[in-house]
Amino acid sequence: MISDEGVGGPTKRSTGQAVIPFVPAAGTWAIGWVVGSLVAAPLLITLLGAGLNDDLTIPQLLVVALGTWAVFLVSLVIVSRKFGTGDLLADLGVSFRPIDLIGLPVGVVTQLALVPLVYVPLRSLWPDTFSSEELERRAQDLADKATGFSTILLVLIVVVGAPIVEELVYRGLLQRSMATVVGAGPALAFTALWFSLVHLSPVEYPGLFVAGLVFGAGVLLTNRVGPSIMAHAAFNATGIIIVLSHR
């Protein structure tokens, strides 16, 4: 059952900040994901002269990423105007303060220590499935394509674009809206699970879930996405540095 506050106009958290209700928030994610991933991405790939199963270059990946991100950003603007206050930054808790910089070391520690710790028992039970090679396969494939200027493009995708858009969607929109329905703790866990599953890489699910918990904790503590964006960017940057150093 979903309470009435999850359906109508913008709700108010205890902080007095407006939050987009959960039902339109979830619908926005669904529309953004379907249109971005199943319509915009294949269309752009075709326009770039590539096949849907082709191994895209870094510049091609950037074009496709920009297209899918644009779909999500337009969806966020629309839901803010229709179900929020119309002030997108306020509706998603977007603000930055100096204290948010603590997210940078948090993201690094999560990548270097916390996530590897999660895989220790999993690797002991299923050594082949959760080997370091399998865990780094997708990131290593990207790094192997990056040479010269394309390395800068890869950084823009992974360290700048993805953390901003994903945190706006999963923490700014979904976690904050879900918290008005099920409470802050369950919303943190559910959103982290949602975030991990949408990456469609089962071997990475445990690590992404833990990372999602860390990113979401920043929003839980501050009701702002500034800390989560910083932590996410640092997490991704650390991962890219690791795989680039292994080339």
C-alpha positions in Angstrom: 0.0 0.0 0.0 1.2 3.5 -0.8 0.1 6.4 1.3 -1.7 9.3 -0.2 1.3 11.5 0.3 3.1 9.5 -2.2 0.7 10.3 -5.0 -0.3 13.9 -5.0 1.6 17.2 -5.0 5.0 17.9 -3.4 5.4 16.7 0.1 7.4 18.3 2.9 10.1 16.6 4.8 10.7 17.4 8.5 13.3 19.9 7.2 10.6 21.8 5.4 12.1 21.0 2.0 9.7 20.0 -0.9 10.0 16.5 -2.2 8.5 15.0 -5.3 5.9 12.3 -4.4 7.1 8.7 -4.9 4.6 7.5 -7.6 5.5 10.2 -10.1 9.1 9.9 -9.1 9.1 6.2 -9.9 7.2 6.8 -13.1 9.8 9.4 -14.1 12.6 6.9 -13.6 10.7 4.3 -15.7 10.0 6.7 -18.6 13.6 8.0 -18.5 15.1 4.5 -18.4 12.9 3.1 -21.2 13.1 6.1 -23.5 16.8 6.6 -22.8 18.0 3.0 -22.9 15.6 1.4 -25.3 14.9 4.3 -27.7 17.5 7.1 -27.6 20.6 4.9 -27.2 19.8 2.5 -30.0 18.8 5.4 -32.3 22.0 7.2 -31.6 24.1 4.1 -32.1 22.4 3.6 -35.5 23.0 7.3 -36.4 26.7 6.9 -35.5 26.9 4.1 -38.1 27.4 1.3 -35.5 25.4 -1.8 -34.8 23.6 -2.5 -31.6 26.0 -5.3 -30.7 29.2 -3.4 -31.8 32.0 -2.5 -29.5 31.6 1.3 -29.4 34.5 3.7 -29.3 34.9 6.2 -26.4 33.6 9.1 -28.5 30.6 7.1 -29.6 30.0 6.1 -25.9 30.0 9.8 -25.0 27.4 10.6 -27.6 25.2 7.8 -26.5 25.6 8.7 -22.8 24.8 12.4 -23.5 21.6 11.3 -25.3 20.4 9.0 -22.4 21.4 11.6 -19.8 19.4 14.3 -21.7 16.3 12.1 -21.6 16.6 11.7 -17.8 17.3 15.4 -17.3 14.3 16.5 -19.4 12.2 14.0 -17.4 13.4 15.5 -14.1 12.5 19.0 -15.3 9.0 17.9 -16.3 8.3 16.0 -13.0 9.5 19.0 -11.0 7.2 21.3 -12.8 4.2 19.0 -12.7 4.6 17.4 -9.3 7.1 19.5 -7.5 7.7 23.2 -6.9 9.1 23.8 -10.3 12.5 24.6 -8.7 14.4 21.5 -9.8 17.4 22.1 -7.6 15.2 22.4 -4.5 13.0 19.5 -5.4 16.1 17.2 -5.8 18.0 18.6 -2.8 20.8 20.0 -5.0 23.1 22.2 -3.1 26.8 22.1 -2.2 28.6 23.2 1.0 32.3 22.9 1.9 31.6 19.9 4.2 30.5 18.0 1.1 34.2 17.6 0.2 34.3 14.9 2.8 32.6 12.8 0.2 35.9 12.6 -1.8 37.9 10.6 0.7 34.7 8.6 1.5 34.4 7.6 -2.2 38.1 6.6 -2.4 37.9 4.5 0.8 34.7 2.8 -0.5 36.5 1.8 -3.8 39.8 0.8 -2.2 38.6 -0.9 1.0 34.9 -1.3 1.6 33.9 -2.8 -1.7 36.9 -5.2 -1.8 36.0 -6.3 1.7 32.5 -7.2 0.5 34.0 -9.6 -2.0 36.3 -11.5 0.3 33.7 -14.0 1.5 32.1 -14.2 -2.0 35.5 -14.9 -3.6 36.2 -17.7 -1.1 33.0 -19.4 -2.1 33.0 -18.7 -5.8 36.6 -17.8 -6.7 36.0 -17.8 -10.5 32.8 -15.8 -10.5 34.1 -13.1 -8.3 37.7 -13.0 -9.4 39.4 -9.6 -9.7 39.5 -10.1 -13.5 35.7 -10.6 -13.6 35.0 -7.6 -11.4 37.2 -5.3 -13.4 36.2 -6.6 -16.8 33.8 -3.9 -17.9 36.0 -1.1 -16.5 39.1 -2.6 -18.1 37.4 -2.9 -21.4 36.7 0.8 -21.3 40.2 1.7 -20.2 41.7 -0.4 -23.0 39.9 1.8 -25.6 41.1 5.0 -24.0 44.1 6.5 -25.7 45.2 10.2 -25.8 42.2 12.5 -26.0 39.7 9.7 -25.6 41.0 9.2 -22.1 39.8 12.7 -21.3 36.4 11.8 -22.8 36.3 8.6 -20.6 37.0 10.7 -17.5 34.2 13.1 -18.5 31.8 10.1 -18.8 32.7 8.2 -15.7 33.9 10.8 -13.3 31.7 13.8 -14.2 28.6 12.9 -16.1 27.6 9.6 -14.6 27.9 10.7 -10.9 25.9 13.9 -11.5 23.1 12.3 -13.5 22.8 9.1 -11.4 22.9 10.9 -8.1 20.2 13.3 -9.3 18.0 10.4 -10.3 18.6 7.8 -7.7 19.4 9.8 -4.6 17.9 13.2 -5.3 14.7 11.9 -6.9 14.0 8.3 -5.9 15.6 8.0 -2.4 14.2 11.3 -1.1 10.7 10.6 -2.5 10.7 7.0 -1.3 11.6 8.2 2.2 8.3 10.0 2.5 6.5 6.6 2.0 8.6 3.9 3.7 11.0 5.9 5.9 14.6 7.0 5.5 16.3 3.7 6.3 14.3 1.5 4.0 14.5 4.1 1.3 18.3 4.1 1.5 18.4 0.3 1.2 15.8 0.0 -1.6 17.4 2.8 -3.6 20.9 1.2 -3.3 19.4 -2.1 -4.5 17.6 -0.3 -7.4 20.9 1.5 -8.3 22.9 -1.8 -8.3 20.4 -3.8 -10.3 19.9 -1.2 -13.1 23.6 -1.6 -14.0 22.8 -5.1 -15.4 26.1 -6.6 -14.2 25.4 -9.4 -11.7 29.0 -9.8 -10.6 29.1 -6.1 -9.7 25.8 -6.1 -7.8 27.3 -6.6 -4.2 29.8 -3.9 -4.7 27.4 -1.5 -6.3 24.8 -2.1 -3.6 27.4 -1.2 -0.9 28.5 1.8 -2.9 24.9 2.9 -3.2 24.5 2.7 0.5 27.5 4.9 1.0 26.3 7.5 -1.6 22.8 7.4 -0.1 24.1 7.9 3.4 25.2 11.3 2.4 21.7 12.2 1.4 20.2 10.5 4.5 22.4 12.7 6.8 22.1 16.0 4.9 19.0 15.7 2.7 21.3 17.0 -0.1 22.9 15.3 -3.0 26.2 17.3 -2.8 27.9 14.7 -0.6 26.7 11.8 -2.7 27.9 13.4 -6.0 31.3 14.0 -4.5 31.6 10.4 -3.1 30.3 8.9 -6.4 32.8 10.9 -8.5 35.7 10.0 -6.2 34.6 6.3 -6.3 34.5 6.2 -10.1 37.7 8.2 -10.4 39.6 5.8 -8.2 38.3 2.8 -10.2 39.4 4.4 -13.5 42.8 5.1 -12.1 43.2 1.5 -11.0 42.2 0.0 -14.4 44.3 2.6 -16.3 47.3 1.7 -14.3 46.8 -2.0 -15.2 47.0 -1.5 -18.9 
